[in-house]
């Protein structure tokens, strides 16, 4: 049995699992498809119910995972193949997984890059590329770091946006290459494939926000002042496009409406499950509006309030005491009348249809599986549950195990969770992986060293 583990996904779940397994003395390979670890949590401003800074909680763990002697960080990489290898007692080799990881070219030598940012300042496409980290609410250069606290803090060239990589020309000179004093820009980089032998795998592929455009009656994509909860996170974040000020076209919205259950508990979209976090996300956002916009009117349209976690009910009570109006009923339509948005719904508590004006409408979108979830399921031989997330072996007795021995689920790969539950689930997955590695290493075969097979194939 190889005394090493593979963690797929570098969000908070993958980071926590990797740290726990590594602290137990096993080698861990942490694979993340983005240029930096951090996942969705890195995009958040505050965390409910304590309103702690998300980056203040996450960044130390990101640094820890990059510096841990037992963790090898493979960012901007993807798992492309997984094979189950049976053990051979005659050679002392235990059963393991043979994994192929594709390392995508950054076109930047990370051993030379100092993260100074001169290349991004010089880029011909500076301020012209949609910034996905800021949920499309700002622009960046073709060469970039995802966010200021990125780990590793190394620049990456977007091959779909770089003029040289797409057209073969960048004017008379290479602006980013000429600006880089460390001589780190390397357009000759190619894909590399790394082969690993690991004894356990943790899938921590995370989630995506629901695509609100699938609910056209709510006006997302039609009216610029209808945004999603993730976009509001970036709008209210100090590292976001407005430096934490809630502004639309330079103006503060005085009337703000929040619409819950967008893409959750909805037969029209097929997402019948509750995403669990949306009620408290909306309560947090409502608090931020009342805190940052003086004399604002905030209305929340909800179906049911699910404040199930520790301190959640108290936080819900707090925002109502701050003057947030809760109206029970589904929103049927959002349209524009003059300069105002009109939110049409039914207040089921009084049994009457109502119309509410708003300067800004925030759609609290649900959580859905990432597209990579199905790819990982196929690679690992896993199945999906009815909601599209990865299926566990048993929902109560084995919530982190899968039908494949040695493969475990962590965080939102298994289903929607808030941050505390995600961390707890990730620690449980790590514990299960540690038990599996120790038990199978000692049952038939001798314990091997922490070093797994690592070969680079060009």
N, C-alpha and C positions, 0 to 999 in steps of 0.2 A: 504494500500500500504506500503510495507516494505521500509523504508528509507535507502536503501543500494543498492549498485551496484556490479556486478561482471565484472571484466575485464579479458578476456582470452588472454594471451600473454604478456610477459614482455619485449618486445623490446621498441624502442623509442616511438612508437605509443601507446602501452599499458601504458607505464610510464606516458606519457603526459596526456592521458585521465584520468588515476587514480588520478594524482595530481590535475587536474582541478575539478573533481567531489568531491574529498575530501576537497578541499579548499572551496567548496560551502556548506560544513557542513554535507555531507553524508558519511556514512560508505562505504568503498570500499574493496573488496577482490580481490587481484591481483594474478592470478594463472599463473605460468610459469613452463613449463615442464623441463627446464634445471635447474642445481643446482644454477645458478645465473641469475639475470635479466641483460638486456643489448642487447640481440638479435644480429642481424647482424651488427648493428652499432658499437658494441664493437670490431668487427674484423677489422674495417677500420683503416687506418693510418691517412691520411689527408682527409679533406672534400673540395669539389670544391664549388664555384670558389675562395674562400678566402684562401684555404690551411690551415685552422684552424685544430688543433689537434682534432681528433674525440673524444679521451678519455677525453680531457679537457672540451668538451661540454657535453658529456654524463655522466661522472662519478658523477658530482654534483647532477644531476637529479636522478641517481641511489641511491645515499645516501639519498636524500630528500624523495624518495618513501619508503625507509626502516625505516625512522625515523618519518614519518608523523603520528600523533596520530589517524587519521581517516582511515589509510590504514593498512590492515593485509596482509602481504606478504606470499604467499603460493608457495614457489619455490620447484622444483623437484616434482611437482604435476600435475595431469591431471584431467580435467572434464570428468566424465564417464556417467553422466545421468542428463537430464534436463526435468522437468515437469512443465507445466503451471497450476498454481492453481488459480481458480476464486475467487473473493472476496466474503466475507460474511458480509453484513451490520449489521446483528444481533450481531455479535461478534466484529465488528469494524475492521475486517481484510480486507485489500485491496487485489486486485489481485497481484500475485507475481509469481516468478519462484522458484521451489524447485530444488536445484542443489546438486549433489553429486560429491565431489572432492576426488580423490585418492591421498594420500600422500605416495610416494614411500620411502622405507627405505634407508637412507643414510649410515646406519651402523656406523654412527658417531653421538654422542650426541652433537647437536649444542649449547646446553646451557653450555657445558663444553669446546668445541673446541675453542682454542685460535688462530688458523690459523698459528701456528708457522712453520709448514712444516716438522717437525721431522719424522712424519709417512711416508711421501712421500719419504724422503731420505732413510729410512730404508726398504722400500718396495722391495720385492724380484723381482718384475717386473719393477723396476726403469729403465726408458729409453727404455722400450720395447713395450709400448702400443701406438698405433697411436693416435696422438693428433688431434682431429677433430676441435678444435678451431683454430689451426694453419693450417687448411685445409690439414691435413695429411703430412705436411712438416717437422714435428718433432715428437719426442716420449715423453711420460710422464709415470708416475707410474700408477698402478692400483687404488691408492688412490690419489686424486687430487683436486685442485681448477681449474676451467676453464681458468682463467687468473688472473694476479696480482691484478687487481682492482675489483675483483668479489664482488658482494653484494647478499647475505651475504658471508663474507670471511670465509667460513666453508668448511672443506674437505668432500669429498664424495667418497665412495668406489664403483668402477665400478663392478657390480655383474657379468658381462660377462667376466671380466679379472682377478678378484681376485682368486688366487689359492684355498684359503680355501672355498670360496663360490661356486666354480665350481667343486672342487675335494674333499672337506672336509678335506684337510690337507695342512699345510703350513710349512712343516719341523718340527723340534722338538719344535720350539717356534713360536709365532705369532710376526713377526718382527715389523709390524706397531703398534700393541697393546703394545708391550714391549717398543717401542720408545716413545709412547705418555705419557708424564708426567702428563697430565691433566686427564688421564684415560677416554678419550672420545670415544674410539673405542668400539662399541657395536654390536656384530654379532647376537644378539638375536632380533634385531628390525624387525618388520613385517609391512606390508602395513596397513595403517589406512584410514578410509573413513570419510570424514567430510561432514555433511549436512548443507546447507545454504538456507535461504529464502532471495531472493533479488528482488528488484523491477524493475531493469533494467540490461541489459547485453550489454557489448561492446566487439565485436570480433576483436581482433588485432593479428591475427595469422601469419602475416608477409609473407615471401617468401623464396624460395630456389633458388640457382643459377642453371641454366640449366646444365644438364649433358652433357659435351662436348664429352664424349665417343660415344654419339649418332650421331656424325658427324665424322666417322672414317677416312674420306679423309683428315682431318686436323691433324691427327697424335697424338691426345691426348691419353695418355696411352701407346703409342708406343714409342715415343721419350721423354726422361725425360726433355728436354729443350723446350717442348711445354707445357705451363701451362695456367691456367685460370686466369681471372682478380682477383678473390678472393685469389688465391694462391699468386699472385703478391702483393696484399695488405699486406699479412703476411710477404712476403719476404722483403718489403720495410719498415715495421713497426719496430720501436725501440724495441718493446716488442716481436718481431717475432724471428724465429729460427736463423737468421743471424744478429740480433741486428741492423736491419735497413740497412745493406749493401746489395746491389743487387749482389749476388754471386750465381754461379752455379758450384758446385764441387770446391769451393774455388776460382773461377776465375770470373772476371767481364766480362759480355757480351758487346762487342763493337758494334755489329750490332743487333738491336732489332726491331722486327716487331710486330705490333698490328693488329689483325683481328677483325673487328666489326661485329655486327649482327649475332653472333653465337647463334642460338636458338631463334632468333627474326625475324619477317617478313620473315618466312621461311615455304614454303608449304611442304617441305619434312619432317619436324618435326611436322607440324600441328600448330605451334605457329605463327599465322598470324599477331599478334599485335606487336607494337613497345614497347620495355621495357623502353624507355624514358631516362634512366640514363646512358646507355652504351657509348654514344658519349662523354659525359663529363668525365666519369670515365677514358676512354682511353686518353683524353686530359690531365687529371691529372697525369696518369701514365707516359705518354710521357714526361711531364715536370719533373717528378721525375727522370727519366732515364737521361735526359740532365743535371739535377742538380747534380746527384750523380756519374755519370760515365763520366769521362773526355774524350773528343774527340769521343763521341759515335755518331752513325748514327741511327736515329729513323725514321721508316716508318710506316704510318698508312694506312691500306686498309679499305675503307669505301664505303657504298652505298649512303647514304645521311647524312649530318651533321644536327643534330637537337639540336641547342643551344637555347632553348626557354626561359630559366629562367633568373632571374635578375643577370646580370653580367656574364652570360654564354658566350655570343657572344664575349665579350671583352676578356675572358679567352681563348677562341678558337683562337682569333687573336694573343694573347700573345704567345701561344706555337708555332704557326707557325713562329712568329718572332724569336723564340729561335732556329729555325732550324729544326723543325719537318717536315718531308715530308709527305704530304697527297696524296695518289693515289686512285682515284675513280674506284672502280670495285670489284666484288666479288672474293674471293679466291677459286680456284677450287681444289687445292691439295697442301699438304705440304709433302715433302719427304727429305731424307737425301742424300747428296753427299759428301763423305769424312767426314770431321769433321763439315761441315756446313749444315744447314737446307736450303732448297730451297722452297720459297713461289711462287707458280705459280698462276697468276691471269691475268685479262685483265684490262688494263687502258682504261676505256671507254671514257676518254677525248681526247685521241689520237687514239683510235680505234685499239690498238695493244695488243697482248698477251705479258706479261712480266714475268721474273723470277728474284726474289730478294733473295740474300743470307742473312742469319741471324744466330746469335749465340743463340738467344732466341726469341721464338714466344709466345706472350700473346694473348689468345683468350678472347675477351670481351663477356662473356656469358650473356644471357638475364635472366630475372626474371620469375620464374614459381611458381605456388601455392605450398605451403608445402603439404605433404601427409595428415597432420592433418586438412587441410582445408575441405576436404570432410567429415571427422569425425565430425567436429564442425557443418558443414551444416546439417548433419543428426540429430545431437543432438538438434539443435535449430529449425529445420524445415525450413531451408533456401534453396535457389536454387543457382546454379552456372550460371554465364554468359558464353558466348561462349568461352572465354579464360580460363575458369576453376577457376577463382577467384570468390569470393562471390558476388552475384548480389544485387545491391542496388534497392530501390523502384523506383527511376526515376533518370536517369543519370545527369539531369540538375537541376530539382527542389528539389529532395530529395536524394542527393549523399551519405548521411551517414545513411539514414533510410533503413529498410528492410520491407518485407511484413509482418513481425511479430511485432506487437506493443511492444515497450519496448526493442527491440533488434537493435543494431546499429553497423556499421562497421567503423573501424579506420585503416588508413594507407594502407599498401600493401595487406591486406586481401581483399580489394575491387579491387585492380589493381596496377600495377607498379607505383612507385612514388620515387622522390628523397627525401632527408631529410627535406627540408623546406616544401614541399607539404605534406609529411607524418605528420609533426607536426601540420600543419594547419588543415588537415583532422581529426587528433586525437582530436584537440581542438573543432572542430565542432561536432564530435560525443559526446564528453563530454557535450557540451552545450545542445545538443538534449536530452541526458539522464537526465540532470538536469531539463530541462523543463518538461519532462515526469514525473519524480519523484514528482516535486512540484505540477504540475497540477492535477495529479491523487490522490495525498495525500489530497488535499484540496477540490476536487470537491464533493466527497460524504462522505469521512471518515475523522476522525481527524488525525492530523499529529502525527506519532509515534516517539519514540526516535530513536537515531542513531544505536541502538544495534539490529542486526539481530539474528535470531535463529542460534546457533552454537553448534552442538552436535558432539562428536567424537564417532564413532562406531568402535570397534576393530574386 
